[in-house]
Amino acid sequence: MYDFDILVLGSGPGGQRAAIAAAKLGRRVAVVDRWNMIGGVCINTGTIPSKTLREAVLYLTGLSQRELYGQSYRVKDEITVADLTMRTRHVVGREVDVVRSQLARNRVTVLTGTGRFLDPHTVGVVDEAGHERKVTADRIVIATGTRPARPASVEFDDQTVIDSDGVLRLERVPNTMVVVGAGVIGIEYASMFAALGTKVTVVERRERMLEFCDLEIVEALKYHLRDLAVTFRFGETVQAVERRPRGALTVLESGKKIPADTVMYSAGRHGMTDGLCLEAAGLTADARGRIAVDERFRTEVPHIYAVGDVIGFPSLAATSMEQGRLAAHDACGEPVSRIHDLQPIGIYTVPEISFVGRTEDELTAARVPFEVGVARYRELARGQIIGDSHGVLKLLVSPEDRSLLGVHVFGTGATELVHIGQTVMGCGGTVDYLVDAVFNYPTLAESYKVAALDATNKMRQIALLEQ
């Protein structure tokens, strides 16, 4: 009756996993995407390029080795955009090949072009030449992702005034930069350019950055970024950005004026649903282009699913992958469990931040008692070896049942380290497991034992006083 059992719009993390999961279950599956966007925004313009750029910055600047070899240490004195993008192009090319290979190996049909709904079961796929092919499917998964939000009042030119996508198209590393927005993307790029030697000013209308993170961890990052000559303007709103022959002038509502070579707007993301003709399928999107779904990732039209950034929070590649897999299983009538509550958050600043579970502020507001255990990299042999004296791992422990309530990491390898705590929490383990466990020496993972001992010693002292 239909051309395909499952049709997926978008080949990013969510769409790719949905397509492959359905193919593994023996369904006829097709994916729709533009020829130059296989792998989605994640691989082509978002997560993979930005994280590869970060690695190139860390290597070429020698920033992570300056603790050992001095503040003047650099691998390359004059770092160009070409130096940075060479590594990015290589990694992106390899990742696209991997995605194409996985889709082909699982016999997923790739329909090249952009898709739009003609009716609830029919999608028109328009190729580069403008020819439209009609495709029908029993179940449809929307995984079109997002693009950087561009305020109508801002004139973007991809050189002087840019968004996060424009970073990859810069012709040179700017001497000065204004970053508007202190969210994840804004702070990631602010830290990268600061590491390159760019004088960065961050403008944020709220009173602090990364409000969902642990305050102590954020303060540690802020201290480190100030050490890299980053200036913060919190509680400030941009009134106008005036392009000039030699750069741009950012005018704040308070009257301050900030000159810079480049202004980067990080004003959130907008769902790429504009061209989908959702109304033809009986669907709608909100003002930010996001589609509402239920706990099974079904839209208001039951046979149409949506996953990934296009459905909003948490808008992470990792969660998008799991959403795609679960949606595909549900669409195929297979039993699935709901997505786990313990979702790790990774922020690829310089240095990294990662956490899982609740923060001190959340626990305090909920009146949940907790004890804090801390391990500092400078007290670990591995920390001395790699030259990271800033890093810290913090455990939040329940004194009642000794369970882990939160794990917060700042420093080298934070996004890897956090998974040890995530696993202990997910399996219902306690701080005592970390106290008794043997970790390789010297490693950063040893920080878990140090922090666990710190927390248990504090709880022991309280218990002695209460006797």
Kinemage of the C-alpha trace (Angstrom):
@kinemage 1
@onewidth
@group {chain A} dominant
@subgroup {mainchain}
@vectorlist {calphas} color= white
{ca met a 1} P 0.000 0.000 0.000
{ca tyr a 2} L 2.889 2.389 0.835
{ca asp a 3} L 6.297 2.904 -0.780
{ca phe a 4} L 7.995 2.581 2.601
{ca asp a 5} L 7.100 1.409 6.088
{ca ile a 6} L 9.114 4.212 7.727
{ca leu a 7} L 10.109 7.513 6.131
{ca val a 8} L 12.559 9.717 8.045
{ca leu a 9} L 12.937 13.427 7.298
{ca gly a 10} L 16.519 14.338 8.191
{ca ser a 11} L 19.702 12.277 8.591
{ca gly a 12} L 21.131 13.846 11.742
{ca pro a 13} L 21.691 11.854 14.972
{ca gly a 14} L 17.961 11.358 15.628
{ca gly a 15} L 16.988 10.571 12.033
{ca gln a 16} L 19.933 8.285 11.398
{ca arg a 17} L 19.283 6.219 14.539
{ca ala a 18} L 15.557 6.026 13.794
{ca ala a 19} L 16.203 4.812 10.243
{ca ile a 20} L 18.774 2.201 11.225
{ca ala a 21} L 16.709 0.942 14.185
{ca ala a 22} L 13.670 0.467 11.928
{ca ala a 23} L 15.818 -1.253 9.278
{ca lys a 24} L 17.201 -3.634 11.916
{ca leu a 25} L 13.590 -4.563 12.684
{ca gly a 26} L 13.089 -5.563 9.048
{ca arg a 27} L 11.134 -2.538 7.848
{ca arg a 28} L 11.453 -0.809 4.461
{ca val a 29} L 13.040 2.513 5.364
{ca ala a 30} L 13.971 5.706 3.522
{ca val a 31} L 15.735 8.885 4.647
{ca val a 32} L 15.234 12.294 3.035
{ca asp a 33} L 18.029 14.878 3.172
{ca arg a 34} L 20.011 17.259 1.003
{ca trp a 35} L 23.063 15.737 -0.693
{ca asn a 36} L 25.449 18.067 1.161
{ca met a 37} L 23.798 17.576 4.565
{ca ile a 38} L 24.033 13.818 5.110
{ca gly a 39} L 24.617 13.464 8.836
{ca gly a 40} L 22.574 16.591 9.481
{ca val a 41} L 23.550 19.817 11.187
{ca cys a 42} L 25.360 17.818 13.885
{ca ile a 43} L 28.054 16.569 11.507
{ca asn a 44} L 28.146 19.348 8.924
{ca thr a 45} L 27.820 22.651 10.783
{ca gly a 46} L 27.184 21.993 14.475
{ca thr a 47} L 28.495 19.543 17.050
{ca ile a 48} L 31.265 17.770 15.135
{ca pro a 49} L 32.825 20.851 13.459
{ca ser a 50} L 32.734 22.914 16.665
{ca lys a 51} L 34.254 20.157 18.806
{ca thr a 52} L 36.905 19.449 16.158
{ca leu a 53} L 37.658 23.164 16.018
{ca arg a 54} L 38.116 23.086 19.785
{ca glu a 55} L 40.662 20.258 19.545
{ca ala a 56} L 42.561 22.140 16.834
{ca val a 57} L 42.618 25.259 19.032
{ca leu a 58} L 43.909 23.340 22.051
{ca tyr a 59} L 46.625 21.648 20.011
{ca leu a 60} L 47.844 24.629 17.973
{ca thr a 61} L 47.837 27.104 20.878
{ca gly a 62} L 49.494 24.646 23.254
{ca leu a 63} L 47.150 26.001 25.918
{ca ser a 64} L 46.822 22.745 27.836
{ca gln a 65} L 50.625 22.429 28.123
{ca arg a 66} L 51.426 25.927 29.407
{ca glu a 67} L 51.213 24.832 33.015
{ca leu a 68} L 54.287 22.685 32.335
{ca tyr a 69} L 56.192 24.623 29.662
{ca gly a 70} L 55.364 28.250 30.497
{ca gln a 71} L 52.811 30.829 29.374
{ca ser a 72} L 54.696 31.588 26.159
{ca tyr a 73} L 54.454 27.993 24.899
{ca arg a 74} L 52.710 27.602 21.522
{ca val a 75} L 52.824 24.921 18.846
{ca lys a 76} L 52.318 27.573 16.128
{ca asp a 77} L 52.818 31.316 16.465
{ca glu a 78} L 50.506 32.551 13.717
{ca ile a 79} L 47.354 30.433 13.643
{ca thr a 80} L 45.175 30.932 10.571
{ca val a 81} L 41.601 29.898 9.830
{ca ala a 82} L 43.035 27.436 7.295
{ca asp a 83} L 44.972 25.732 10.115
{ca leu a 84} L 41.771 25.340 12.101
{ca thr a 85} L 39.450 24.243 9.279
{ca met a 86} L 41.846 21.682 7.799
{ca arg a 87} L 41.208 19.318 10.711
{ca thr a 88} L 37.496 20.113 10.657
{ca arg a 89} L 37.109 19.254 6.963
{ca his a 90} L 38.951 15.980 7.461
{ca val a 91} L 36.797 14.859 10.400
{ca val a 92} L 33.518 15.967 8.800
{ca gly a 93} L 34.378 14.099 5.581
{ca arg a 94} L 35.133 10.922 7.513
{ca glu a 95} L 31.945 11.184 9.582
{ca val a 96} L 29.778 11.694 6.486
{ca asp a 97} L 31.337 8.572 4.964
{ca val a 98} L 30.539 6.624 8.134
{ca val a 99} L 26.884 7.707 8.039
{ca arg a 100} L 26.517 6.886 4.331
{ca ser a 101} L 28.111 3.491 4.920
{ca gln a 102} L 25.813 2.686 7.849
{ca leu a 103} L 22.705 3.623 5.891
{ca ala a 104} L 23.819 1.595 2.866
{ca arg a 105} L 24.834 -1.408 4.980
{ca asn a 106} L 21.381 -1.476 6.558
{ca arg a 107} L 19.671 -1.076 3.157
{ca val a 108} L 18.160 2.301 3.999
{ca thr a 109} L 17.143 4.177 0.856
{ca val a 110} L 18.525 7.734 0.717
{ca leu a 111} L 16.242 10.168 -1.115
{ca thr a 112} L 18.266 13.261 -2.001
{ca gly a 113} L 16.442 16.560 -1.676
{ca thr a 114} L 14.133 18.415 0.693
{ca gly a 115} L 10.844 16.973 1.856
{ca arg a 116} L 7.439 18.561 2.368
{ca phe a 117} L 4.115 17.047 3.362
{ca leu a 118} L 1.465 16.691 0.655
{ca asp a 119} L -0.885 14.814 2.984
{ca pro a 120} L -0.456 12.885 6.269
{ca his a 121} L 1.070 9.871 4.496
{ca thr a 122} L 2.667 11.506 1.452
{ca val a 123} L 5.867 13.527 1.202
{ca gly a 124} L 7.101 15.384 -1.851
{ca val a 125} L 10.903 15.194 -2.234
{ca val a 126} L 12.293 18.074 -4.291
{ca asp a 127} L 15.783 17.536 -5.741
{ca glu a 128} L 18.341 20.202 -6.688
{ca ala a 129} L 16.910 20.531 -10.171
{ca gly a 130} L 13.480 21.315 -8.724
{ca his a 131} L 11.902 18.001 -9.704
{ca glu a 132} L 9.477 16.595 -7.140
{ca arg a 133} L 9.008 12.917 -6.389
{ca lys a 134} L 6.009 11.753 -4.355
{ca val a 135} L 6.738 9.160 -1.676
{ca thr a 136} L 4.236 7.475 0.634
{ca ala a 137} L 4.897 5.892 4.023
{ca asp a 138} L 2.968 4.166 6.771
{ca arg a 139} L 4.918 5.927 9.523
{ca ile a 140} L 6.903 9.175 9.269
{ca val a 141} L 9.613 10.499 11.596
{ca ile a 142} L 10.460 14.217 11.546
{ca ala a 143} L 14.113 14.787 12.497
{ca thr a 144} L 14.925 17.987 10.637
{ca gly a 145} L 16.903 19.608 13.458
{ca thr a 146} L 17.429 23.324 13.993
{ca arg a 147} L 19.313 26.323 12.647
{ca pro a 148} L 20.726 29.339 14.529
{ca ala a 149} L 17.989 31.853 15.350
{ca arg a 150} L 18.588 35.167 13.564
{ca pro a 151} L 16.826 38.221 15.060
{ca ala a 152} L 15.206 40.304 12.316
{ca ser a 153} L 16.802 43.443 13.724
{ca val a 154} L 20.353 42.155 13.139
{ca glu a 155} L 22.108 42.367 9.764
{ca phe a 156} L 24.194 39.219 9.385
{ca asp a 157} L 26.948 39.175 6.741
{ca asp a 158} L 28.892 36.021 7.800
{ca gln a 159} L 32.102 38.014 8.342
{ca thr a 160} L 31.485 41.021 10.582
{ca val a 161} L 28.177 39.918 12.134
{ca ile a 162} L 27.850 36.125 12.293
{ca asp a 163} L 25.975 33.293 13.979
{ca ser a 164} L 27.489 29.974 15.100
{ca asp a 165} L 27.373 28.595 11.540
{ca gly a 166} L 29.304 31.630 10.301
{ca val a 167} L 32.276 30.831 12.544
{ca leu a 168} L 33.308 28.109 10.102
{ca arg a 169} L 33.289 30.608 7.233
{ca leu a 170} L 35.467 33.307 8.798
{ca glu a 171} L 38.387 34.377 6.614
{ca arg a 172} L 40.700 35.182 9.525
{ca val a 173} L 40.923 34.879 13.298
{ca pro a 174} L 39.573 38.198 14.656
{ca asn a 175} L 41.643 40.255 17.086
{ca thr a 176} L 38.498 41.291 18.965
{ca met a 177} L 35.056 39.709 19.227
{ca val a 178} L 31.740 40.368 20.940
{ca val a 179} L 29.674 37.276 21.749
{ca val a 180} L 25.997 38.059 22.349
{ca gly a 181} L 24.482 35.350 24.533
{ca ala a 182} L 26.141 33.341 27.317
{ca gly a 183} L 24.402 30.047 26.622
{ca val a 184} L 26.201 26.810 25.784
{ca ile a 185} L 27.125 27.701 22.190
{ca gly a 186} L 28.108 31.274 22.991
{ca ile a 187} L 30.382 30.317 25.881
{ca glu a 188} L 31.938 27.423 23.937
{ca tyr a 189} L 32.982 29.720 21.095
{ca ala a 190} L 33.968 32.537 23.470
{ca ser a 191} L 36.406 30.198 25.221
{ca met a 192} L 37.824 28.877 21.921
{ca phe a 193} L 38.544 32.319 20.505
{ca ala a 194} L 39.926 33.506 23.842
{ca ala a 195} L 42.347 30.566 23.716
{ca leu a 196} L 43.413 31.756 20.245
{ca gly a 197} L 44.278 35.154 21.705
{ca thr a 198} L 41.157 37.032 20.601
{ca lys a 199} L 39.979 39.700 23.051
{ca val a 200} L 36.430 38.491 23.739
{ca thr a 201} L 33.559 40.375 25.371
{ca val a 202} L 30.475 38.357 26.344
{ca val a 203} L 27.175 40.244 26.595
{ca glu a 204} L 24.314 38.511 28.428
{ca arg a 205} L 20.983 40.034 29.519
{ca arg a 206} L 20.704 37.618 32.454
{ca glu a 207} L 22.771 38.001 35.618
{ca arg a 208} L 24.781 34.813 35.126
{ca met a 209} L 25.776 32.327 32.452
{ca leu a 210} L 24.840 28.657 32.155
{ca glu a 211} L 22.120 28.968 34.802
{ca phe a 212} L 21.338 25.242 34.728
{ca cys a 213} L 24.888 24.325 35.824
{ca asp a 214} L 26.331 24.112 39.326
{ca leu a 215} L 27.207 27.653 40.464
{ca glu a 216} L 30.629 26.697 41.836
{ca ile a 217} L 31.579 25.009 38.558
{ca val a 218} L 30.401 28.015 36.538
{ca glu a 219} L 32.417 30.348 38.781
{ca ala a 220} L 35.511 28.206 38.156
{ca leu a 221} L 34.972 28.491 34.384
{ca lys a 222} L 34.369 32.249 34.645
{ca tyr a 223} L 37.633 32.671 36.588
{ca his a 224} L 39.519 30.671 33.968
{ca leu a 225} L 38.007 32.648 31.081
{ca arg a 226} L 38.834 35.952 32.756
{ca asp a 227} L 42.404 34.667 32.964
{ca leu a 228} L 42.208 34.394 29.152
{ca ala a 229} L 41.179 38.094 29.023
{ca val a 230} L 37.443 37.489 28.497
{ca thr a 231} L 35.269 40.422 29.644
{ca phe a 232} L 31.728 39.717 30.856
{ca arg a 233} L 28.826 42.170 30.614
{ca phe a 234} L 25.945 40.584 32.535
{ca gly a 235} L 22.547 42.244 32.888
{ca glu a 236} L 23.116 44.042 29.581
{ca thr a 237} L 20.928 44.052 26.466
{ca val a 238} L 22.160 44.822 22.956
{ca gln a 239} L 20.350 47.796 21.470
{ca ala a 240} L 22.047 47.808 18.058
{ca val a 241} L 24.994 46.472 16.101
{ca glu a 242} L 26.419 49.008 13.676
{ca arg a 243} L 28.645 47.682 10.915
{ca arg a 244} L 31.624 49.882 10.151
{ca pro a 245} L 34.431 49.657 7.523
{ca arg a 246} L 36.832 48.294 10.160
{ca gly a 247} L 34.436 46.052 12.075
{ca ala a 248} L 31.316 46.569 14.155
{ca leu a 249} L 30.161 48.711 17.042
{ca thr a 250} L 27.883 46.993 19.573
{ca val a 251} L 25.655 49.491 21.385
{ca leu a 252} L 24.118 48.388 24.690
{ca glu a 253} L 20.909 49.765 26.194
{ca ser a 254} L 22.968 51.046 29.128
{ca gly a 255} L 24.824 53.321 26.717
{ca lys a 256} L 28.052 51.323 26.558
{ca lys a 257} L 29.674 50.888 23.153
{ca ile a 258} L 31.938 47.943 22.360
{ca pro a 259} L 34.111 47.996 19.201
{ca ala a 260} L 35.095 44.629 17.701
{ca asp a 261} L 36.270 43.004 14.485
{ca thr a 262} L 33.449 40.451 14.693
{ca val a 263} L 30.137 40.114 16.536
{ca met a 264} L 28.776 36.595 17.054
{ca tyr a 265} L 25.089 36.253 17.900
{ca ser a 266} L 24.145 33.188 19.903
{ca ala a 267} L 20.404 33.739 20.256
{ca gly a 268} L 19.272 30.140 20.530
{ca arg a 269} L 18.085 27.777 17.797
{ca his a 270} L 15.005 27.629 15.537
{ca gly a 271} L 13.379 24.386 14.375
{ca met a 272} L 13.727 23.739 10.641
{ca thr a 273} L 10.044 23.178 10.004
{ca asp a 274} L 9.289 26.182 7.792
{ca gly a 275} L 9.386 24.275 4.514
{ca leu a 276} L 7.732 21.058 5.710
{ca cys a 277} L 4.152 22.231 4.965
{ca leu a 278} L 3.097 20.814 8.333
{ca glu a 279} L -0.484 21.977 7.839
{ca ala a 280} L -0.871 19.436 5.020
{ca ala a 281} L -0.211 16.705 7.581
{ca gly a 282} L -2.446 18.265 10.217
{ca leu a 283} L 0.503 19.489 12.302
{ca thr a 284} L 1.642 22.824 13.730
{ca ala a 285} L 4.861 24.221 15.162
{ca asp a 286} L 5.380 26.876 17.841
{ca ala a 287} L 7.016 30.285 17.347
{ca arg a 288} L 10.477 28.679 17.581
{ca gly a 289} L 9.629 26.057 14.953
{ca arg a 290} L 9.350 23.232 17.503
{ca ile a 291} L 6.880 20.352 17.318
{ca ala a 292} L 5.086 19.034 20.403
{ca val a 293} L 5.263 15.280 21.106
{ca asp a 294} L 4.091 12.869 23.795
{ca glu a 295} L 6.266 10.532 25.897
{ca arg a 296} L 6.453 8.141 22.924
{ca phe a 297} L 7.594 10.950 20.581
{ca arg a 298} L 4.272 10.887 18.683
{ca thr a 299} L 2.923 14.177 17.386
{ca glu a 300} L -0.760 15.105 17.440
{ca val a 301} L -1.042 12.934 14.305
{ca pro a 302} L -0.344 9.472 15.818
{ca his a 303} L 1.513 7.925 12.870
{ca ile a 304} L 3.911 10.897 12.624
{ca tyr a 305} L 6.765 11.104 15.111
{ca ala a 306} L 9.295 13.857 15.839
{ca val a 307} L 12.696 13.546 17.520
{ca gly a 308} L 15.853 15.542 18.171
{ca asp a 309} L 16.356 19.274 18.408
{ca val a 310} L 13.127 19.962 16.500
{ca ile a 311} L 11.137 18.952 19.612
{ca gly a 312} L 13.161 21.218 21.926
{ca phe a 313} L 14.849 20.492 25.265
{ca pro a 314} L 17.354 19.008 25.887
{ca ser a 315} L 18.509 19.474 22.258
{ca leu a 316} L 21.580 17.270 22.533
{ca ala a 317} L 22.999 14.925 19.904
{ca ala a 318} L 23.220 12.124 22.465
{ca thr a 319} L 19.582 12.382 23.547
{ca ser a 320} L 18.467 12.808 19.929
{ca met a 321} L 20.015 9.443 19.076
{ca glu a 322} L 18.109 7.708 21.849
{ca gln a 323} L 14.883 9.499 20.952
{ca gly a 324} L 15.251 8.328 17.351
{ca arg a 325} L 15.780 4.714 18.402
{ca leu a 326} L 12.818 4.724 20.789
{ca ala a 327} L 10.523 6.409 18.256
{ca ala a 328} L 11.454 3.847 15.587
{ca his a 329} L 10.738 0.936 17.928
{ca asp a 330} L 7.380 2.419 18.898
{ca ala a 331} L 6.514 3.057 15.238
{ca cys a 332} L 7.318 -0.583 14.490
{ca gly a 333} L 5.147 -1.820 17.335
{ca glu a 334} L 8.112 -3.014 19.390
{ca pro a 335} L 8.088 -2.708 23.202
{ca val a 336} L 10.339 0.091 24.457
{ca ser a 337} L 11.249 1.614 27.798
{ca arg a 338} L 11.035 5.363 28.304
{ca ile a 339} L 14.185 7.442 28.021
{ca his a 340} L 16.187 7.421 31.258
{ca asp a 341} L 15.924 10.443 33.550
{ca leu a 342} L 19.697 10.555 34.086
{ca gln a 343} L 20.885 12.516 31.070
{ca pro a 344} L 24.506 13.745 31.164
{ca ile a 345} L 25.156 17.285 29.993
{ca gly a 346} L 28.474 18.075 28.297
{ca ile a 347} L 29.659 21.614 27.572
{ca tyr a 348} L 32.807 21.799 25.453
{ca thr a 349} L 34.244 25.000 26.803
{ca val a 350} L 37.959 25.400 27.521
{ca pro a 351} L 38.144 23.606 29.980
{ca glu a 352} L 35.135 21.259 29.698
{ca ile a 353} L 32.107 21.117 31.984
{ca ser a 354} L 29.941 18.044 32.420
{ca phe a 355} L 27.375 16.961 34.967
{ca val a 356} L 24.611 14.494 35.679
{ca gly a 357} L 21.901 14.675 38.327
{ca arg a 358} L 20.925 17.689 40.404
{ca thr a 359} L 22.809 20.832 41.410
{ca glu a 360} L 23.325 22.235 44.903
{ca asp a 361} L 20.796 25.012 44.229
{ca glu a 362} L 18.140 22.518 43.094
{ca leu a 363} L 18.651 20.306 46.133
{ca thr a 364} L 18.597 23.280 48.505
{ca ala a 365} L 15.391 24.644 46.942
{ca ala a 366} L 13.784 21.202 47.297
{ca arg a 367} L 15.040 20.948 50.900
{ca val a 368} L 16.919 17.747 50.160
{ca pro a 369} L 19.905 17.307 52.522
{ca phe a 370} L 23.249 16.534 50.891
{ca glu a 371} L 26.961 16.386 51.596
{ca val a 372} L 29.666 17.524 49.195
{ca gly a 373} L 32.788 15.573 48.297
{ca val a 374} L 35.476 17.323 46.250
{ca ala a 375} L 38.587 16.161 44.396
{ca arg a 376} L 40.919 18.667 42.756
{ca tyr a 377} L 43.058 17.716 39.783
{ca arg a 378} L 46.091 19.445 41.284
{ca glu a 379} L 46.001 16.884 44.129
{ca leu a 380} L 46.010 13.958 41.680
{ca ala a 381} L 49.200 12.596 40.154
{ca arg a 382} L 47.495 12.474 36.747
{ca gly a 383} L 46.507 16.108 37.072
{ca gln a 384} L 50.165 17.033 37.642
{ca ile a 385} L 51.280 14.889 34.702
{ca ile a 386} L 48.894 16.519 32.216
{ca gly a 387} L 49.359 19.995 33.663
{ca asp a 388} L 45.749 20.649 34.691
{ca ser a 389} L 45.687 22.449 38.036
{ca his a 390} L 42.201 23.943 37.534
{ca gly a 391} L 40.114 20.777 37.283
{ca val a 392} L 37.692 19.653 39.962
{ca leu a 393} L 35.202 16.824 40.468
{ca lys a 394} L 32.345 17.271 42.922
{ca leu a 395} L 29.970 14.636 44.284
{ca leu a 396} L 26.658 15.475 45.948
{ca val a 397} L 25.786 12.640 48.331
{ca ser a 398} L 22.626 11.897 50.310
{ca pro a 399} L 23.488 11.443 54.017
{ca glu a 400} L 20.294 9.413 54.431
{ca asp a 401} L 20.847 6.550 51.987
{ca arg a 402} L 24.379 7.473 50.761
{ca ser a 403} L 23.227 7.598 47.134
{ca leu a 404} L 24.740 9.998 44.601
{ca leu a 405} L 22.462 12.958 43.912
{ca gly a 406} L 24.704 14.724 41.420
{ca val a 407} L 28.127 14.591 39.804
{ca his a 408} L 29.763 17.786 38.516
{ca val a 409} L 33.107 17.920 36.707
{ca phe a 410} L 35.220 20.832 35.451
{ca gly a 411} L 38.487 20.252 33.619
{ca thr a 412} L 40.253 17.928 31.199
{ca gly a 413} L 38.158 14.922 30.199
{ca ala a 414} L 35.078 16.099 32.108
{ca thr a 415} L 32.674 14.804 29.434
{ca glu a 416} L 34.274 11.348 29.699
{ca leu a 417} L 34.658 11.235 33.479
{ca val a 418} L 31.005 12.039 34.192
{ca his a 419} L 29.866 8.663 32.857
{ca ile a 420} L 31.404 6.808 35.810
{ca gly a 421} L 29.122 8.710 38.161
{ca gln a 422} L 26.197 8.343 35.772
{ca thr a 423} L 26.626 4.564 35.792
{ca val a 424} L 26.811 4.358 39.587
{ca met a 425} L 23.673 6.516 39.878
{ca gly a 426} L 21.808 4.581 37.175
{ca cys a 427} L 22.546 1.254 38.856
{ca gly a 428} L 21.446 2.501 42.272
{ca gly a 429} L 24.962 2.450 43.701
{ca thr a 430} L 26.143 4.432 46.721
{ca val a 431} L 29.170 6.513 47.612
{ca asp a 432} L 30.508 3.439 49.419
{ca tyr a 433} L 31.066 1.693 46.093
{ca leu a 434} L 33.395 4.514 45.044
{ca val a 435} L 35.186 4.395 48.408
{ca asp a 436} L 35.833 0.657 48.099
{ca ala a 437} L 36.553 0.552 44.342
{ca val a 438} L 40.118 0.354 43.023
{ca phe a 439} L 40.895 2.825 40.222
{ca asn a 440} L 43.934 2.709 37.969
{ca tyr a 441} L 46.771 4.952 39.141
{ca pro a 442} L 47.609 7.548 37.978
{ca thr a 443} L 44.272 8.476 36.358
{ca leu a 444} L 41.721 11.264 36.548
{ca ala a 445} L 39.119 8.591 37.395
{ca glu a 446} L 40.828 8.325 40.770
{ca ser a 447} L 39.131 11.644 41.553
{ca tyr a 448} L 35.950 9.684 42.277
{ca lys a 449} L 37.611 7.847 45.146
{ca val a 450} L 39.140 11.043 46.530
{ca ala a 451} L 35.796 12.900 46.375
{ca ala a 452} L 33.936 9.897 47.837
{ca leu a 453} L 36.353 9.731 50.789
{ca asp a 454} L 35.954 13.472 51.317
{ca ala a 455} L 32.148 13.153 51.455
{ca thr a 456} L 32.130 10.089 53.739
{ca asn a 457} L 34.620 11.673 56.143
{ca lys a 458} L 32.337 14.724 56.474
{ca met a 459} L 29.310 12.496 57.080
{ca arg a 460} L 31.261 10.523 59.699
{ca gln a 461} L 32.118 13.706 61.599
{ca ile a 462} L 28.434 14.733 61.651
{ca ala a 463} L 27.441 11.244 62.867
{ca leu a 464} L 29.981 11.438 65.730
{ca leu a 465} L 28.638 14.796 66.865
{ca glu a 466} L 25.062 13.483 66.835
{ca gln a 467} L 25.843 10.530 69.085
